[in-house]
Amino acid sequence: MKSCQEVWVNTPDPANLVLQSTRERIFVPPGTAPNQPRGLFADVDRGLFLVRGENVLLLGEIDLDKDDDAPPGYDLADAELVQNLAKQRKQQDKIKEKKKTTMLAKEGFEGENLGEILL
């Protein structure tokens, strides 16, 4: 599960950003694994990132003291475990979405990007 608040900034000259010592925080919602009443999260070191200017929504400083605390309802877990659970959940969601799209297609509905391609 990833969350993002979008703020569009219209600038004539977007600037590229170089981010160093980056970390990705991966979340797995509660109930993904058996006997898991609380969610899990893990931080994975990613290193250096170059972000193209047109892809920047908002950049700001964060409170590092608050960032060290676990989010409410989530517990820190091993990164490999959280990544595996996140992959499993993504695969399950993909299967559910495919079944839903197939059912709707049988009823005559077209999902996103499923229409005819006009040349």
Secondary structure, 3 states (H helix, E strand, C coil): CCCCCCCCCCCCCCCCEEEEEEEEEEEECCCCCCCCCCEEEEEEEEEEEEECHHHCCCCCCCCHHHHHCCCCCEEECCHHHHHHHHHHHHHHHHHHHHHHHHHHHHCCCCCCCCCCCCC
